[in-house]
Amino acid sequence: MSLKKIQIAPTLRISLGLVLVTMSILFTAYLLGLAPDKSHAVLDARKKLAETLAVQYSTLAQKGETDSIRKSMGALVERNDDVLSAALRSMNDSVIAEAGNHERHWVDPPGEQSTPTHALVPIFNGARRWGTVELSFEPVDSGRFLGSFKGSFFWLIVYMTVLGFLGYFFFMRRTLRELDPATVIPPRVKAALDALVEGVVLLDEKEQIVLVNDAFAEHVDETPSSILGRKASDFRWLIPESKKPAQSSHPWVDAMQSREKRTGVQLALDTPSNGMRLFRINGAPILDGRGRCRGALATFDDVTELERKNEQLRETLDMLEQSQEEIQKQNKQLEVLATHDPLTNCLNRRSFMEKLEEEWNKSIRLGQPLACIMVDIDHFKSINDHYGHAAGDQVIKQMAETLCSGFRNDDVICRYGGEEFCVVLPYVTANQAAALAERIRRRIATQDSWGVRLIDDHRVTASLGVTGTEFGAEEPSQMLEQADKALYASKAAGRDRVTRWDNVQSKQAALG
């Protein structure tokens, strides 16, 4: 059974290689003597300190200032952590002064030769040796915290291996991520991508941009090199309708998660120089041979100008609709003016004749009755003569309101001419129409308010003539003629009354 070959990531291999190179450089420097030696530096510093003290204390000894030497040693031990103790010893081996626990720390060096931890400083008074200053130092690699690490070339190697590996690893991962894949893409392919009007972005599995074309860089107002390595969702994507951040509406993320393409998603982007731009975005996942998602390809179509023109078109259509509504409203007003009497708002004679023809045909087709009432204001000329034409118009207007309130909405009321009105009543017999006419007559006769003050016993009354299809009229004009003759029969009989056409026929037959 063959063992599966271990795959090591390129970033890890490069990091290990860089660490080995660094270690080789350090070892070479150490062998050439270029690396600093802490022990040598410490011993050199202690030697210089001892020589300085020898000169200083010899000068003080010549002056006989033993107390100054004692104070200097105390300050030396107190301020220098490397100096454990110090003592001034005379030539007869007696301790004149000491600082620190000298008896515990001091060990006589062999042959009176200074060692890295014990130094002898001879003090001269002139040419004669006066005494000796003894200094006890900390070991170069003491057992204190990190003491054994300081200055150790071995631990330097360990430190560089661990920290260098981590530093190289993260640095190379970032560097490799930002390497321009365009360098390995054939120039003709890159030129084809840059020739596209749509922005094209190639993303890895972490949503980081590894390839962009020039169009996308222009869309977001940045250079292609500054975009590489960034997450596509880090741009200021907004929801077009609300202008709120699009935190979970990125089509390329949805495509990678669902492994299905996403098309026609609109997002807005607030760019520094180009302002608010609107994009129609498509996203498609990139799968390897095993079906695992390795990234996504996203296209960005700038539809800002298209949407602006669409918005202008919508505004124009709204204006046209408003204009059309206004025109329809005006047409209705014109229709009312053309079909209605301006004083009474009743149908004028022309439109009334059209409506009468329509109701007449419907009555014949359905076999339903149709009635007609003709109304005329009594002594209207007298009202005009006594109170003026304005008062007469007011009486006519009030008469129209009385008729409209007294009949049904489906009844057709017309100002037939002057002070004369005509009413057509669908689905009403002559008997029913006569009863309605009588009720209207009484209402007119008893009405007090006519919009004008009447004096000299003037009272507004009306004469009415009634007919119906059951009286043998063969066409609408003949029915109007019957109603008109019945009206004049009411006038001839003394006014303020209702006369039916069949009664007029009976009288004519009796006289005949």
C-alpha positions, 0 to 999 in steps of 0.5 A: 500500500503506497503512502499518500504524498504529503502536500506542503503549502507553498507559503510554508515551504518558502518560509522554512527555506528563508529560516534556513537561509537566515540561520546559515547567515548567522552561523557564518557571521559567528564563525567569522567573528562578526557576531557579538560575544557577550562574555567578552564584552562583559569582561572587557567592561569589568576590566575597564571598571577595575582600571578606572577604580585603580586610578581613582583610588590611588589618587585618593590614597595619596591624599589620605582620603580613606573615607572618600574611598569607602563612600565610593565603594558603597555607591559602586555596590549600590548602583551597579547590579553586577557588583556584589561586594567591594572591600578595601584591604591593607597590605597587612591583610586587614579590611579597612572598609567594605560594601555588600556582604564581602565575606560571603561573596569574596574568594581569593583568586589563585595567584592574585590574578583577577577572574571574571567574578573576582577582581583585585585593584592595587592602590598605590601611594606614590610608588609604594603599594598602599593596599588592594580594592577587592571587587566581587561580580555576578557571574556572566551567565547568572541564574536570574530571570532570562539571565542564561538567555542574554548574549547566548548565540544558541538562544539567538538561533532558537529565537530567530528560528521561531520568530523568523518562521512566523514572521516569514510565514505571515509575510509570504502569505500576504505577499503571495496573495497580492501577487498579480495573477495577470503576470501569468495570464497571456497578454491577449487574454488580459487585453480581452478582459480590459477591453470589456465595458463590464468590470470583471473580478476574480476572487479566491475562496476567502473572497479576496480579489486576485484579478481585476480588469481596468473597467472595474478599477475605473468603476471603483475609482482606484488602481488595479494594484491597490485592489488586489488582496482586498475583499470585494465586500470591503467596498462601500456597497449599498442597497439602492432603495434604502442606501443602507450598507449591503451586509449580506446581499453580495452575489459573489458570496451567495454564489460561492455558498450555494455553488450556483450563479447569481444574476441581475443583483443591483447594488450601489457603490459610493465612490470618491470621485464618481459619486454614487454608482449603480451596478448590475452584478452577476456572480458565478462559483469556480469549482475544482475537479472534486466540486469544491469551491475555489473562488468566484467570478463576478461581473459588474455592469455600471447601469447608472446612466441607464437607470438615470434615463429610465428614471427620467422616462418614468418621470416623463410618463408620470407627467404624461399620465398627469397631463392625460388625467388633466385632459380627461378632466377638461374633456369631461368639463367640456362634455358637461358644458356641451351637454348641459345647460349652464344655468340649471346644470340639466341636460340641454335640448340636443343631448336630451334628444339623444338620451330620449332616443336611447331610452325609447329604443331600450323601452321597445327592446325590453318591452318596458313602459316609458313616460314623459312629463313636460313642465312649464313655469306659470306667468314667468313673463310677469316675474321677469317684468316685475323683478328683472331677468336676474330674478327670473334666472334664479327662479328657473335655477330653483325650479331645476333643483326642485325637479332634480330632488323630486325625481330619481337619479335614472330619470332624464331631466332637461331644460327644454327651452326658456322656462320649460322643462322635460322629464323622461322616466324609464320603466314608469307607466303614465299613471305612475308618472301622473302621480309623480307630476301631481306631487311635484306640482304641489311641492312647487305651489307650496314652496316659499324659497325661490332665491328671490323675494316675491311681492304683490301676491306673486306665487310660483306655480307650474303646469304639467303635461303627462304621457306614456308609451301606452298612449300609442306614440310611434316615435320619441318626437310624437311622445314629446308632442303628446306631452306638450299638448297635455301641458298646454291643456293644463295652461288652458284649464287655468294653470297650476295643474297636471293633465294627462294626454289620454284626457286630452284625447277624450276631450278632443273626441267629445268635441269631434 
